[in-house]
């Protein structure tokens, strides 16, 4: 069975179209988080190299502070990305029922449809 991916892509695009700035912000956060995840091991490697070369403690403390700072920033960006992603998903999901409701209800349930619409 062939799955019509274009149809799902169009549906996704339809509901994200109104939230371009949220999607863009989420993209920036995800790329930023990934970039920071790549930087942290480099700082760790630099710290280990400096420690094995018997460098002064001030340089080691600077590398340690850089590691802690970047790690905390990376965690904050990750939490913000998760929150932003969940908010975007919930908002897009909440828009979905209003547009698919008429196509899923048959004419035989007109009274029920009217009462549900009036209840909103």
Biopython code that builds the backbone (N, CA, C, O; Angstrom):
import numpy as np
from Bio.PDB.StructureBuilder import StructureBuilder

atoms = [
    (1, "UNK", "N", (0.841, -1.185, 0.000)),
    (1, "UNK", "CA", (0.000, 0.000, 0.000)),
    (1, "UNK", "C", (0.885, 1.245, 0.000)),
    (1, "UNK", "O", (1.791, 1.378, 0.822)),
    (2, "UNK", "N", (0.613, 2.131, -0.911)),
    (2, "UNK", "CA", (1.402, 3.340, -1.027)),
    (2, "UNK", "C", (0.780, 4.452, -0.182)),
    (2, "UNK", "O", (-0.411, 4.741, -0.296)),
    (3, "UNK", "N", (1.597, 5.066, 0.659)),
    (3, "UNK", "CA", (1.132, 6.146, 1.522)),
    (3, "UNK", "C", (1.327, 7.473, 0.781)),
    (3, "UNK", "O", (2.430, 7.763, 0.317)),
    (4, "UNK", "N", (0.272, 8.276, 0.665)),
    (4, "UNK", "CA", (0.395, 9.548, -0.046)),
    (4, "UNK", "C", (1.077, 10.599, 0.841)),
    (4, "UNK", "O", (0.403, 11.356, 1.539)),
    (5, "UNK", "N", (2.398, 10.641, 0.811)),
    (5, "UNK", "CA", (3.142, 11.555, 1.667)),
    (5, "UNK", "C", (2.873, 13.016, 1.333)),
    (5, "UNK", "O", (2.896, 13.869, 2.220)),
    (6, "UNK", "N", (2.618, 13.307, 0.068)),
    (6, "UNK", "CA", (2.341, 14.687, -0.345)),
    (6, "UNK", "C", (1.111, 15.231, 0.392)),
    (6, "UNK", "O", (1.071, 16.398, 0.781)),
    (7, "UNK", "N", (0.135, 14.383, 0.570)),
    (7, "UNK", "CA", (-1.101, 14.799, 1.257)),
    (7, "UNK", "C", (-0.809, 15.181, 2.708)),
    (7, "UNK", "O", (-1.317, 16.185, 3.208)),
    (8, "UNK", "N", (0.015, 14.371, 3.377)),
    (8, "UNK", "CA", (0.367, 14.669, 4.770)),
    (8, "UNK", "C", (1.250, 15.913, 4.854)),
    (8, "UNK", "O", (1.112, 16.718, 5.775)),
    (9, "UNK", "N", (2.153, 16.065, 3.894)),
    (9, "UNK", "CA", (3.014, 17.240, 3.858)),
    (9, "UNK", "C", (2.178, 18.504, 3.691)),
    (9, "UNK", "O", (2.423, 19.503, 4.368)),
    (10, "UNK", "N", (1.200, 18.467, 2.800)),
    (10, "UNK", "CA", (0.324, 19.627, 2.595)),
    (10, "UNK", "C", (-0.481, 19.947, 3.846)),
    (10, "UNK", "O", (-0.695, 21.115, 4.169)),
    (11, "UNK", "N", (-0.925, 18.915, 4.546)),
    (11, "UNK", "CA", (-1.672, 19.132, 5.792)),
    (11, "UNK", "C", (-0.782, 19.792, 6.838)),
    (11, "UNK", "O", (-1.199, 20.732, 7.515)),
    (12, "UNK", "N", (0.445, 19.295, 6.966)),
    (12, "UNK", "CA", (1.390, 19.894, 7.917)),
    (12, "UNK", "C", (1.681, 21.340, 7.548)),
    (12, "UNK", "O", (1.684, 22.215, 8.413)),
    (13, "UNK", "N", (1.924, 21.592, 6.279)),
    (13, "UNK", "CA", (2.227, 22.948, 5.821)),
    (13, "UNK", "C", (1.048, 23.896, 6.060)),
    (13, "UNK", "O", (1.239, 25.068, 6.383)),
    (14, "UNK", "N", (-0.147, 23.385, 5.901)),
    (14, "UNK", "CA", (-1.341, 24.212, 6.113)),
    (14, "UNK", "C", (-1.427, 24.705, 7.551)),
    (14, "UNK", "O", (-1.771, 25.863, 7.789)),
    (15, "UNK", "N", (-1.122, 23.847, 8.501)),
    (15, "UNK", "CA", (-1.268, 24.236, 9.901)),
    (15, "UNK", "C", (-0.045, 24.945, 10.457)),
    (15, "UNK", "O", (-0.142, 25.624, 11.480)),
    (16, "UNK", "N", (1.095, 24.803, 9.810)),
    (16, "UNK", "CA", (2.273, 25.546, 10.245)),
    (16, "UNK", "C", (2.405, 26.884, 9.535)),
    (16, "UNK", "O", (3.204, 27.727, 9.942)),
    (17, "UNK", "N", (1.631, 27.085, 8.482)),
    (17, "UNK", "CA", (1.696, 28.328, 7.714)),
    (17, "UNK", "C", (1.394, 29.540, 8.598)),
    (17, "UNK", "O", (2.016, 30.590, 8.441)),
    (18, "UNK", "N", (0.464, 29.401, 9.506)),
    (18, "UNK", "CA", (0.069, 30.522, 10.365)),
    (18, "UNK", "C", (1.039, 30.710, 11.530)),
    (18, "UNK", "O", (0.937, 31.685, 12.274)),
    (19, "UNK", "N", (1.964, 29.791, 11.685)),
    (19, "UNK", "CA", (2.896, 29.836, 12.802)),
    (19, "UNK", "C", (4.344, 29.799, 12.310)),
    (19, "UNK", "O", (5.182, 29.089, 12.865)),
    (20, "UNK", "N", (4.615, 30.559, 11.283)),
    (20, "UNK", "CA", (5.958, 30.561, 10.690)),
    (20, "UNK", "C", (7.017, 31.008, 11.690)),
    (20, "UNK", "O", (8.098, 30.423, 11.765)),
    (21, "UNK", "N", (6.701, 32.041, 12.453)),
    (21, "UNK", "CA", (7.693, 32.554, 13.398)),
    (21, "UNK", "C", (7.969, 31.529, 14.491)),
    (21, "UNK", "O", (9.114, 31.392, 14.921)),
    (22, "UNK", "N", (6.950, 30.805, 14.954)),
    (22, "UNK", "CA", (7.175, 29.771, 15.970)),
    (22, "UNK", "C", (8.020, 28.636, 15.393)),
    (22, "UNK", "O", (8.918, 28.124, 16.063)),
    (23, "UNK", "N", (7.736, 28.247, 14.163)),
    (23, "UNK", "CA", (8.502, 27.183, 13.527)),
    (23, "UNK", "C", (9.945, 27.624, 13.292)),
    (23, "UNK", "O", (10.874, 26.839, 13.487)),
    (24, "UNK", "N", (10.135, 28.861, 12.880)),
    (24, "UNK", "CA", (11.483, 29.392, 12.687)),
    (24, "UNK", "C", (12.268, 29.456, 13.987)),
    (24, "UNK", "O", (13.447, 29.105, 14.029)),
    (25, "UNK", "N", (11.606, 29.909, 15.047)),
    (25, "UNK", "CA", (12.242, 29.981, 16.366)),
    (25, "UNK", "C", (12.625, 28.588, 16.843)),
    (25, "UNK", "O", (13.712, 28.393, 17.387)),
    (26, "UNK", "N", (11.742, 27.627, 16.645)),
    (26, "UNK", "CA", (12.034, 26.249, 17.023)),
    (26, "UNK", "C", (13.215, 25.711, 16.228)),
    (26, "UNK", "O", (14.066, 25.018, 16.785)),
    (27, "UNK", "N", (13.280, 26.010, 14.963)),
    (27, "UNK", "CA", (14.402, 25.556, 14.126)),
    (27, "UNK", "C", (15.726, 26.133, 14.618)),
    (27, "UNK", "O", (16.728, 25.424, 14.710)),
    (28, "UNK", "N", (15.719, 27.427, 14.933)),
    (28, "UNK", "CA", (16.933, 28.064, 15.447)),
    (28, "UNK", "C", (17.357, 27.417, 16.766)),
    (28, "UNK", "O", (18.541, 27.155, 16.981)),
    (29, "UNK", "N", (16.393, 27.161, 17.642)),
    (29, "UNK", "CA", (16.719, 26.530, 18.923)),
    (29, "UNK", "C", (17.281, 25.123, 18.737)),
    (29, "UNK", "O", (18.236, 24.739, 19.412)),
    (30, "UNK", "N", (16.696, 24.367, 17.833)),
    (30, "UNK", "CA", (17.185, 23.005, 17.606)),
    (30, "UNK", "C", (18.592, 22.998, 17.024)),
    (30, "UNK", "O", (19.440, 22.215, 17.453)),
    (31, "UNK", "N", (18.845, 23.867, 16.049)),
    (31, "UNK", "CA", (20.192, 23.949, 15.485)),
    (31, "UNK", "C", (21.185, 24.468, 16.519)),
    (31, "UNK", "O", (22.319, 23.995, 16.586)),
    (32, "UNK", "N", (20.761, 25.444, 17.329)),
    (32, "UNK", "CA", (21.627, 25.960, 18.390)),
    (32, "UNK", "C", (21.961, 24.903, 19.423)),
    (32, "UNK", "O", (23.104, 24.800, 19.867)),
    (33, "UNK", "N", (20.970, 24.122, 19.806)),
    (33, "UNK", "CA", (21.200, 23.054, 20.770)),
    (33, "UNK", "C", (22.164, 22.011, 20.213)),
    (33, "UNK", "O", (23.051, 21.533, 20.920)),
    (34, "UNK", "N", (21.986, 21.669, 18.961)),
    (34, "UNK", "CA", (22.889, 20.700, 18.326)),
    (34, "UNK", "C", (24.309, 21.246, 18.254)),
    (34, "UNK", "O", (25.271, 20.527, 18.525)),
    (35, "UNK", "N", (24.437, 22.511, 17.891)),
    (35, "UNK", "CA", (25.759, 23.132, 17.844)),
    (35, "UNK", "C", (26.438, 23.151, 19.200)),
    (35, "UNK", "O", (27.633, 22.875, 19.308)),
    (36, "UNK", "N", (25.674, 23.477, 20.238)),
    (36, "UNK", "CA", (26.246, 23.483, 21.585)),
    (36, "UNK", "C", (26.631, 22.073, 22.039)),
    (36, "UNK", "O", (27.611, 21.904, 22.763)),
    (37, "UNK", "N", (25.874, 21.071, 21.620)),
    (37, "UNK", "CA", (26.234, 19.692, 21.950)),
    (37, "UNK", "C", (27.542, 19.298, 21.288)),
    (37, "UNK", "O", (28.261, 18.443, 21.805)),
    (38, "UNK", "N", (27.860, 19.900, 20.165)),
    (38, "UNK", "CA", (29.124, 19.622, 19.494)),
    (38, "UNK", "C", (30.290, 20.388, 20.124)),
    (38, "UNK", "O", (31.436, 19.942, 20.056)),
    (39, "UNK", "N", (30.005, 21.531, 20.733)),
    (39, "UNK", "CA", (31.052, 22.348, 21.337)),
    (39, "UNK", "C", (31.510, 21.787, 22.685)),
    (39, "UNK", "O", (32.702, 21.823, 22.992)),
    (40, "UNK", "N", (30.586, 21.272, 23.488)),
    (40, "UNK", "CA", (30.923, 20.797, 24.840)),
    (40, "UNK", "C", (32.044, 19.753, 24.830)),
    (40, "UNK", "O", (32.970, 19.886, 25.631)),
    (41, "UNK", "N", (32.020, 18.732, 23.983)),
    (41, "UNK", "CA", (33.144, 17.781, 23.993)),
    (41, "UNK", "C", (34.480, 18.410, 23.575)),
    (41, "UNK", "O", (35.542, 17.966, 24.011)),
    (42, "UNK", "N", (34.419, 19.435, 22.739)),
    (42, "UNK", "CA", (35.655, 20.114, 22.348)),
    (42, "UNK", "C", (36.279, 20.850, 23.531)),
    (42, "UNK", "O", (37.499, 20.869, 23.692)),
    (43, "UNK", "N", (35.429, 21.453, 24.351)),
    (43, "UNK", "CA", (35.923, 22.126, 25.555)),
    (43, "UNK", "C", (36.503, 21.096, 26.522)),
    (43, "UNK", "O", (37.540, 21.335, 27.140)),
    (44, "UNK", "N", (35.843, 19.970, 26.649)),
    (44, "UNK", "CA", (36.342, 18.898, 27.513)),
    (44, "UNK", "C", (37.702, 18.395, 27.013)),
    (44, "UNK", "O", (38.624, 18.192, 27.804)),
    (45, "UNK", "N", (37.815, 18.198, 25.714)),
    (45, "UNK", "CA", (39.089, 17.761, 25.143)),
    (45, "UNK", "C", (40.179, 18.778, 25.422)),
    (45, "UNK", "O", (41.296, 18.412, 25.791)),
    (46, "UNK", "N", (39.865, 20.039, 25.250)),
    (46, "UNK", "CA", (40.843, 21.107, 25.512)),
    (46, "UNK", "C", (41.263, 21.113, 26.980)),
    (46, "UNK", "O", (42.440, 21.300, 27.286)),
    (47, "UNK", "N", (40.316, 20.910, 27.881)),
    (47, "UNK", "CA", (40.624, 20.875, 29.314)),
    (47, "UNK", "C", (41.571, 19.718, 29.624)),
    (47, "UNK", "O", (42.547, 19.892, 30.354)),
    (48, "UNK", "N", (41.289, 18.553, 29.078)),
    (48, "UNK", "CA", (42.144, 17.383, 29.321)),
    (48, "UNK", "C", (43.541, 17.614, 28.740)),
    (48, "UNK", "O", (44.540, 17.267, 29.370)),
    (49, "UNK", "N", (43.611, 18.191, 27.556)),
    (49, "UNK", "CA", (44.917, 18.488, 26.948)),
    (49, "UNK", "C", (45.698, 19.479, 27.806)),
    (49, "UNK", "O", (46.897, 19.309, 28.027)),
    (50, "UNK", "N", (45.015, 20.508, 28.284)),
    (50, "UNK", "CA", (45.689, 21.495, 29.131)),
    (50, "UNK", "C", (46.154, 20.876, 30.450)),
    (50, "UNK", "O", (47.243, 21.189, 30.931)),
    (51, "UNK", "N", (45.343, 20.010, 31.030)),
    (51, "UNK", "CA", (45.706, 19.381, 32.298)),
    (51, "UNK", "C", (46.897, 18.446, 32.127)),
    (51, "UNK", "O", (47.731, 18.346, 33.027)),
    (52, "UNK", "N", (46.993, 17.771, 31.008)),
    (52, "UNK", "CA", (48.105, 16.851, 30.784)),
    (52, "UNK", "C", (49.404, 17.584, 30.452)),
    (52, "UNK", "O", (50.486, 17.007, 30.565)),
    (53, "UNK", "N", (49.306, 18.844, 30.046)),
    (53, "UNK", "CA", (50.494, 19.638, 29.738)),
    (53, "UNK", "C", (51.004, 20.426, 30.936)),
    (53, "UNK", "O", (51.945, 21.209, 30.802)),
    (54, "UNK", "N", (50.409, 20.237, 32.087)),
    (54, "UNK", "CA", (50.796, 20.953, 33.315)),
    (54, "UNK", "C", (50.697, 22.468, 33.151)),
    (54, "UNK", "O", (51.614, 23.198, 33.527)),
    (55, "UNK", "N", (49.592, 22.933, 32.593)),
    (55, "UNK", "CA", (49.364, 24.370, 32.446)),
    (55, "UNK", "C", (48.932, 24.957, 33.781)),
    (55, "UNK", "O", (48.479, 24.230, 34.665)),
    (56, "UNK", "N", (49.071, 26.266, 33.930)),
    (56, "UNK", "CA", (48.681, 26.908, 35.199)),
    (56, "UNK", "C", (47.188, 26.710, 35.503)),
    (56, "UNK", "O", (46.367, 26.517, 34.606)),
    (57, "UNK", "N", (46.878, 26.765, 36.782)),
    (57, "UNK", "CA", (45.497, 26.539, 37.219)),
    (57, "UNK", "C", (44.524, 27.582, 36.673)),
    (57, "UNK", "O", (43.354, 27.280, 36.440)),
    (58, "UNK", "N", (45.004, 28.795, 36.470)),
    (58, "UNK", "CA", (44.103, 29.832, 35.946)),
    (58, "UNK", "C", (43.555, 29.454, 34.579)),
    (58, "UNK", "O", (42.385, 29.707, 34.295)),
    (59, "UNK", "N", (44.359, 28.869, 33.750)),
    (59, "UNK", "CA", (43.910, 28.449, 32.422)),
    (59, "UNK", "C", (42.936, 27.280, 32.551)),
    (59, "UNK", "O", (41.936, 27.216, 31.837)),
    (60, "UNK", "N", (43.236, 26.357, 33.466)),
    (60, "UNK", "CA", (42.326, 25.222, 33.693)),
    (60, "UNK", "C", (40.986, 25.683, 34.245)),
    (60, "UNK", "O", (39.933, 25.177, 33.854)),
    (61, "UNK", "N", (41.034, 26.641, 35.150)),
    (61, "UNK", "CA", (39.782, 27.171, 35.715)),
    (61, "UNK", "C", (38.967, 27.869, 34.622)),
    (61, "UNK", "O", (37.741, 27.759, 34.597)),
    (62, "UNK", "N", (39.636, 28.577, 33.734)),
    (62, "UNK", "CA", (38.945, 29.224, 32.618)),
    (62, "UNK", "C", (38.254, 28.204, 31.719)),
    (62, "UNK", "O", (37.118, 28.411, 31.291)),
    (63, "UNK", "N", (38.952, 27.096, 31.434)),
    (63, "UNK", "CA", (38.343, 26.044, 30.607)),
    (63, "UNK", "C", (37.173, 25.389, 31.336)),
    (63, "UNK", "O", (36.161, 25.054, 30.720)),
    (64, "UNK", "N", (37.314, 25.208, 32.650)),
    (64, "UNK", "CA", (36.227, 24.605, 33.429)),
    (64, "UNK", "C", (35.011, 25.528, 33.470)),
    (64, "UNK", "O", (33.875, 25.068, 33.351)),
    (65, "UNK", "N", (35.245, 26.804, 33.635)),
    (65, "UNK", "CA", (34.140, 27.772, 33.652)),
    (65, "UNK", "C", (33.468, 27.818, 32.274)),
    (65, "UNK", "O", (32.243, 27.906, 32.183)),
    (66, "UNK", "N", (34.254, 27.758, 31.221)),
    (66, "UNK", "CA", (33.685, 27.732, 29.869)),
    (66, "UNK", "C", (32.821, 26.486, 29.681)),
    (66, "UNK", "O", (31.734, 26.563, 29.108)),
    (67, "UNK", "N", (33.300, 25.345, 30.159)),
    (67, "UNK", "CA", (32.532, 24.103, 30.060)),
    (67, "UNK", "C", (31.201, 24.218, 30.794)),
    (67, "UNK", "O", (30.152, 23.873, 30.250)),
    (68, "UNK", "N", (31.249, 24.697, 32.015)),
    (68, "UNK", "CA", (30.014, 24.823, 32.812)),
    (68, "UNK", "C", (29.061, 25.820, 32.164)),
    (68, "UNK", "O", (27.860, 25.562, 32.078)),
    (69, "UNK", "N", (29.578, 26.944, 31.711)),
    (69, "UNK", "CA", (28.732, 27.968, 31.086)),
    (69, "UNK", "C", (28.050, 27.433, 29.828)),
    (69, "UNK", "O", (26.840, 27.580, 29.660)),
    (70, "UNK", "N", (28.822, 26.822, 28.961)),
    (70, "UNK", "CA", (28.249, 26.297, 27.712)),
    (70, "UNK", "C", (27.264, 25.170, 28.009)),
    (70, "UNK", "O", (26.237, 25.058, 27.339)),
    (71, "UNK", "N", (27.559, 24.335, 29.001)),
    (71, "UNK", "CA", (26.645, 23.241, 29.361)),
    (71, "UNK", "C", (25.315, 23.769, 29.888)),
    (71, "UNK", "O", (24.255, 23.251, 29.536)),
    (72, "UNK", "N", (25.371, 24.791, 30.725)),
    (72, "UNK", "CA", (24.132, 25.373, 31.265)),
    (72, "UNK", "C", (23.333, 26.040, 30.143)),
    (72, "UNK", "O", (22.113, 25.893, 30.081)),
    (73, "UNK", "N", (24.006, 26.760, 29.271)),
    (73, "UNK", "CA", (23.321, 27.396, 28.140)),
    (73, "UNK", "C", (22.693, 26.328, 27.241)),
    (73, "UNK", "O", (21.562, 26.480, 26.779)),
    (74, "UNK", "N", (23.432, 25.261, 27.001)),
    (74, "UNK", "CA", (22.912, 24.175, 26.152)),
    (74, "UNK", "C", (21.666, 23.545, 26.773)),
    (74, "UNK", "O", (20.703, 23.252, 26.065)),
    (75, "UNK", "N", (21.677, 23.338, 28.079)),
    (75, "UNK", "CA", (20.500, 22.775, 28.738)),
    (75, "UNK", "C", (19.314, 23.735, 28.665)),
    (75, "UNK", "O", (18.181, 23.310, 28.442)),
    (76, "UNK", "N", (19.575, 25.021, 28.851)),
    (76, "UNK", "CA", (18.494, 26.010, 28.773)),
    (76, "UNK", "C", (17.905, 26.054, 27.356)),
    (76, "UNK", "O", (16.687, 26.131, 27.193)),
    (77, "UNK", "N", (18.757, 26.005, 26.346)),
    (77, "UNK", "CA", (18.280, 26.017, 24.961)),
    (77, "UNK", "C", (17.473, 24.751, 24.669)),
    (77, "UNK", "O", (16.460, 24.808, 23.973)),
    (78, "UNK", "N", (17.917, 23.615, 25.198)),
    (78, "UNK", "CA", (17.192, 22.359, 24.991)),
    (78, "UNK", "C", (15.809, 22.413, 25.637)),
    (78, "UNK", "O", (14.825, 21.985, 25.034)),
    (79, "UNK", "N", (15.733, 22.935, 26.857)),
    (79, "UNK", "CA", (14.433, 23.044, 27.538)),
    (79, "UNK", "C", (13.529, 24.012, 26.778)),
    (79, "UNK", "O", (12.344, 23.738, 26.593)),
    (80, "UNK", "N", (14.078, 25.128, 26.342)),
    (80, "UNK", "CA", (13.287, 26.098, 25.586)),
    (80, "UNK", "C", (12.811, 25.513, 24.258)),
    (80, "UNK", "O", (11.685, 25.772, 23.835)),
    (81, "UNK", "N", (13.656, 24.730, 23.604)),
    (81, "UNK", "CA", (13.265, 24.082, 22.346)),
    (81, "UNK", "C", (12.143, 23.087, 22.584)),
    (81, "UNK", "O", (11.205, 23.005, 21.791)),
    (82, "UNK", "N", (12.233, 22.336, 23.661)),
    (82, "UNK", "CA", (11.166, 21.373, 23.952)),
    (82, "UNK", "C", (9.848, 22.092, 24.232)),
    (82, "UNK", "O", (8.796, 21.699, 23.726)),
    (83, "UNK", "N", (9.915, 23.140, 25.038)),
    (83, "UNK", "CA", (8.707, 23.901, 25.352)),
    (83, "UNK", "C", (8.118, 24.519, 24.078)),
    (83, "UNK", "O", (6.910, 24.459, 23.852)),
    (84, "UNK", "N", (8.974, 25.104, 23.263)),
    (84, "UNK", "CA", (8.521, 25.729, 22.019)),
    (84, "UNK", "C", (7.912, 24.698, 21.073)),
    (84, "UNK", "O", (6.890, 24.964, 20.439)),
    (85, "UNK", "N", (8.528, 23.537, 20.978)),
    (85, "UNK", "CA", (8.006, 22.478, 20.111)),
    (85, "UNK", "C", (6.658, 21.965, 20.578)),
    (85, "UNK", "O", (5.754, 21.738, 19.773)),
    (86, "UNK", "N", (6.530, 21.782, 21.889)),
    (86, "UNK", "CA", (5.248, 21.301, 22.404)),
    (86, "UNK", "C", (4.157, 22.348, 22.253)),
    (86, "UNK", "O", (3.012, 22.010, 21.955)),
    (87, "UNK", "N", (4.497, 23.606, 22.455)),
    (87, "UNK", "CA", (3.516, 24.676, 22.269)),
    (87, "UNK", "C", (3.061, 24.749, 20.812)),
    (87, "UNK", "O", (1.869, 24.868, 20.529)),
    (88, "UNK", "N", (4.015, 24.676, 19.899)),
    (88, "UNK", "CA", (3.686, 24.690, 18.475)),
    (88, "UNK", "C", (2.806, 23.501, 18.111)),
    (88, "UNK", "O", (1.829, 23.650, 17.377)),
    (89, "UNK", "N", (3.148, 22.332, 18.620)),
    (89, "UNK", "CA", (2.365, 21.128, 18.308)),
    (89, "UNK", "C", (0.942, 21.242, 18.855)),
    (89, "UNK", "O", (-0.018, 20.911, 18.160)),
    (90, "UNK", "N", (0.804, 21.702, 20.085)),
    (90, "UNK", "CA", (-0.540, 21.822, 20.663)),
    (90, "UNK", "C", (-1.369, 22.858, 19.923)),
    (90, "UNK", "O", (-2.551, 22.638, 19.662)),
    (91, "UNK", "N", (-0.761, 23.981, 19.586)),
    (91, "UNK", "CA", (-1.511, 25.019, 18.862)),
    (91, "UNK", "C", (-1.964, 24.527, 17.490)),
    (91, "UNK", "O", (-3.104, 24.764, 17.092)),
    (92, "UNK", "N", (-1.088, 23.854, 16.777)),
    (92, "UNK", "CA", (-1.456, 23.322, 15.463)),
    (92, "UNK", "C", (-2.518, 22.232, 15.601)),
    (92, "UNK", "O", (-3.431, 22.141, 14.780)),
    (93, "UNK", "N", (-2.396, 21.407, 16.641)),
    (93, "UNK", "CA", (-3.383, 20.354, 16.874)),
    (93, "UNK", "C", (-4.743, 20.946, 17.229)),
    (93, "UNK", "O", (-5.778, 20.432, 16.805)),
    (94, "UNK", "N", (-4.739, 22.011, 17.997)),
    (94, "UNK", "CA", (-6.011, 22.642, 18.365)),
    (94, "UNK", "C", (-6.694, 23.293, 17.167)),
    (94, "UNK", "O", (-7.917, 23.432, 17.158)),
    (95, "UNK", "N", (-5.932, 23.689, 16.168)),
    (95, "UNK", "CA", (-6.521, 24.241, 14.945)),
    (95, "UNK", "C", (-7.108, 23.151, 14.065)),
    (95, "UNK", "O", (-8.011, 23.419, 13.273)),
    (96, "UNK", "N", (-6.623, 21.953, 14.187)),
    (96, "UNK", "CA", (-7.022, 20.855, 13.303)),
    (96, "UNK", "C", (-8.505, 20.495, 13.385)),
    (96, "UNK", "O", (-9.140, 20.395, 12.335)),
    (97, "UNK", "N", (-9.094, 20.295, 14.557)),
    (97, "UNK", "CA", (-10.496, 19.863, 14.589)),
    (97, "UNK", "C", (-11.473, 20.823, 13.921)),
    (97, "UNK", "O", (-12.453, 20.387, 13.318)),
    (98, "UNK", "N", (-11.218, 22.111, 14.021)),
    (98, "UNK", "CA", (-12.137, 23.066, 13.413)),
    (98, "UNK", "C", (-12.209, 22.932, 11.899)),
    (98, "UNK", "O", (-13.249, 23.201, 11.298)),
    (99, "UNK", "N", (-11.112, 22.519, 11.284)),
    (99, "UNK", "CA", (-11.128, 22.432, 9.831)),
    (99, "UNK", "C", (-11.543, 21.054, 9.326)),
    (99, "UNK", "O", (-12.073, 20.949, 8.220)),
    (100, "UNK", "N", (-11.318, 19.997, 10.103)),
    (100, "UNK", "CA", (-11.699, 18.670, 9.612)),
    (100, "UNK", "C", (-13.068, 18.233, 10.116)),
    (100, "UNK", "O", (-13.610, 17.232, 9.646)),
    (101, "UNK", "N", (-13.629, 18.966, 11.058)),
    (101, "UNK", "CA", (-14.921, 18.586, 11.619)),
    (101, "UNK", "C", (-16.012, 18.465, 10.554)),
    (101, "UNK", "O", (-16.708, 17.450, 10.534)),
    (102, "UNK", "N", (-16.195, 19.435, 9.678)),
    (102, "UNK", "CA", (-17.276, 19.319, 8.687)),
    (102, "UNK", "C", (-17.111, 18.126, 7.744)),
    (102, "UNK", "O", (-18.104, 17.540, 7.314)),
    (103, "UNK", "N", (-15.874, 17.763, 7.421)),
    (103, "UNK", "CA", (-15.687, 16.662, 6.469)),
    (103, "UNK", "C", (-15.850, 15.294, 7.115)),
    (103, "UNK", "O", (-16.009, 14.299, 6.408)),
    (104, "UNK", "N", (-15.813, 15.222, 8.437)),
    (104, "UNK", "CA", (-15.933, 13.923, 9.099)),
    (104, "UNK", "C", (-17.348, 13.634, 9.570)),
    (104, "UNK", "O", (-17.659, 12.500, 9.936)),
    (105, "UNK", "N", (-18.198, 14.632, 9.567)),
    (105, "UNK", "CA", (-19.563, 14.453, 10.044)),
    (105, "UNK", "C", (-20.491, 14.310, 8.838)),
    (105, "UNK", "O", (-20.463, 15.132, 7.922)),
    (106, "UNK", "N", (-21.292, 13.283, 8.847)),
    (106, "UNK", "CA", (-22.217, 13.080, 7.724)),
    (106, "UNK", "C", (-23.482, 13.901, 7.924)),
    (106, "UNK", "O", (-23.694, 14.482, 8.988)),
    (107, "UNK", "N", (-24.315, 13.944, 6.899)),
    (107, "UNK", "CA", (-25.563, 14.706, 6.964)),
    (107, "UNK", "C", (-26.542, 14.122, 7.971)),
    (107, "UNK", "O", (-27.432, 14.829, 8.445)),
    (108, "UNK", "N", (-26.395, 12.848, 8.306)),
    (108, "UNK", "CA", (-27.336, 12.219, 9.226)),
    (108, "UNK", "C", (-27.155, 12.698, 10.660)),
    (108, "UNK", "O", (-28.007, 12.439, 11.510)),
    (109, "UNK", "N", (-26.067, 13.386, 10.937)),
    (109, "UNK", "CA", (-25.832, 13.858, 12.305)),
    (109, "UNK", "C", (-25.885, 15.377, 12.396)),
    (109, "UNK", "O", (-25.184, 15.974, 13.213)),
    (110, "UNK", "N", (-26.692, 15.993, 11.582)),
    (110, "UNK", "CA", (-26.768, 17.451, 11.548)),
    (110, "UNK", "C", (-27.187, 18.037, 12.890)),
    (110, "UNK", "O", (-26.643, 19.058, 13.313)),
    (111, "UNK", "N", (-28.144, 17.408, 13.566)),
    (111, "UNK", "CA", (-28.581, 17.942, 14.854)),
    (111, "UNK", "C", (-27.451, 17.905, 15.866)),
    (111, "UNK", "O", (-27.261, 18.854, 16.627)),
    (112, "UNK", "N", (-26.698, 16.806, 15.877)),
    (112, "UNK", "CA", (-25.576, 16.683, 16.797)),
    (112, "UNK", "C", (-24.493, 17.715, 16.472)),
    (112, "UNK", "O", (-23.925, 18.324, 17.378)),
    (113, "UNK", "N", (-24.214, 17.907, 15.215)),
    (113, "UNK", "CA", (-23.201, 18.868, 14.792)),
    (113, "UNK", "C", (-23.583, 20.271, 15.215)),
    (113, "UNK", "O", (-22.746, 21.020, 15.720)),
    (114, "UNK", "N", (-24.831, 20.629, 15.015)),
    (114, "UNK", "CA", (-25.286, 21.966, 15.394)),
    (114, "UNK", "C", (-25.175, 22.176, 16.889)),
    (114, "UNK", "O", (-24.752, 23.244, 17.333)),
    (115, "UNK", "N", (-25.549, 21.173, 17.676)),
    (115, "UNK", "CA", (-25.495, 21.335, 19.122)),
    (115, "UNK", "C", (-24.055, 21.420, 19.617)),
    (115, "UNK", "O", (-23.772, 22.150, 20.567)),
    (116, "UNK", "N", (-23.153, 20.692, 18.994)),
    (116, "UNK", "CA", (-21.751, 20.760, 19.407)),
    (116, "UNK", "C", (-21.175, 22.107, 19.031)),
    (116, "UNK", "O", (-20.446, 22.701, 19.824)),
    (117, "UNK", "N", (-21.481, 22.611, 17.836)),
    (117, "UNK", "CA", (-20.981, 23.925, 17.427)),
    (117, "UNK", "C", (-21.523, 25.026, 18.325)),
    (117, "UNK", "O", (-20.794, 25.962, 18.653)),
    (118, "UNK", "N", (-22.757, 24.936, 18.721)),
    (118, "UNK", "CA", (-23.319, 25.958, 19.605)),
    (118, "UNK", "C", (-22.723, 25.879, 21.008)),
    (118, "UNK", "O", (-22.643, 26.890, 21.707)),
    (119, "UNK", "N", (-22.309, 24.693, 21.419)),
    (119, "UNK", "CA", (-21.719, 24.536, 22.744)),
    (119, "UNK", "C", (-20.346, 25.174, 22.826)),
    (119, "UNK", "O", (-19.915, 25.583, 23.903)),
    (120, "UNK", "N", (-19.659, 25.263, 21.705)),
    (120, "UNK", "CA", (-18.321, 25.887, 21.703)),
    (120, "UNK", "C", (-18.496, 27.349, 21.936)),
    (120, "UNK", "O", (-17.514, 28.090, 21.977)),
]
sb = StructureBuilder()
sb.init_structure("model")
sb.init_model(0)
sb.init_chain("A")
sb.init_seg("    ")
for serial, (resi, resn, name, xyz) in enumerate(atoms, 1):
    if name == "N":
        sb.init_residue(resn, " ", resi, " ")
    sb.init_atom(name, np.array(xyz, "f"), 0.0, 1.0, " ", f" {name:<3s}", serial, name[0])
structure = sb.get_structure()
